[in-house]
Amino acid sequence: MRLGVLRRGSIDERARPPRRSAGTDIIVTLPGTNFMVTYFKPAGTSHIIARPNWTNDPDASIELAEFLEQALTAANDKARELGWIV
């Protein structure tokens, strides 16, 4: 499964699938579905947190829990790449 990772606000990065990036949020999607979850790094912390605005897709071939588990891994990888966390 290839997740799309978007860092809100970075238009150039948006053009490069499957890993995309944007400003203060990391948005993870699963292409071909409506799944989406947004992560942010609170000031003064060393971790990212999911915003409560995720979207489900009951017609997708995987369950929401599986998507969220894989999305967190992808978001953590992106946060490390961006230097937000170690």
C-alpha positions in Angstrom: 0.0 0.0 0.0 1.4 3.4 -1.0 0.4 6.3 1.2 0.5 9.9 0.0 2.2 12.2 2.4 1.6 16.0 2.1 3.1 18.8 4.0 0.5 21.5 3.8 1.6 24.7 2.0 4.4 23.3 -0.1 3.0 23.4 -3.7 6.2 22.0 -5.3 6.1 19.0 -3.1 2.5 18.3 -4.0 3.4 17.6 -7.5 5.5 14.6 -6.6 3.6 11.4 -5.7 3.5 9.3 -3.6 5.2 11.2 -0.8 4.1 14.8 -0.7 4.6 17.5 1.8 2.9 21.0 3.4 3.7 24.0 6.2 2.8 23.1 9.8 0.8 19.9 9.1 1.6 16.5 7.6 -1.4 15.1 5.7 -1.5 11.4 4.9 -3.9 10.0 2.3 -4.4 6.6 0.7 -4.8 7.1 -3.1 -8.0 5.7 -4.5 -9.8 6.1 -1.2 -11.3 8.9 0.9 -8.9 8.1 3.8 -7.1 11.2 5.2 -5.5 12.1 8.5 -3.6 15.3 9.4 -0.7 15.3 11.9 0.9 18.3 13.6 3.8 18.9 16.0 2.9 20.9 19.1 5.4 23.5 20.1 7.9 22.3 22.6 7.2 18.6 22.0 9.2 15.8 20.4 6.3 14.0 18.8 3.4 14.5 16.3 -0.3 14.2 17.0 -3.2 13.4 14.7 -5.8 16.2 14.4 -9.4 15.0 14.9 -10.4 15.7 11.3 -9.5 12.3 9.8 -11.9 10.9 7.2 -13.0 7.3 6.8 -13.9 5.3 3.7 -16.2 2.4 4.4 -15.9 1.2 0.8 -12.1 0.9 1.0 -10.4 -2.5 0.9 -8.8 -1.9 4.3 -10.2 -0.9 7.7 -9.7 2.6 9.2 -7.5 1.2 12.0 -5.1 -0.3 9.5 -4.9 2.9 7.6 -4.3 5.0 10.7 -1.5 2.6 11.9 0.2 2.9 8.5 -0.5 6.6 8.3 1.2 7.2 11.7 4.3 5.4 10.5 4.4 7.4 7.2 3.9 10.7 9.1 6.6 9.9 11.6 9.0 9.1 8.7 8.1 12.5 7.0 8.5 14.4 10.3 12.0 12.9 10.7 12.8 13.8 7.1 11.7 17.4 7.9 13.7 17.5 11.1 10.6 17.9 13.3 11.5 14.8 15.4 14.5 12.6 15.8 
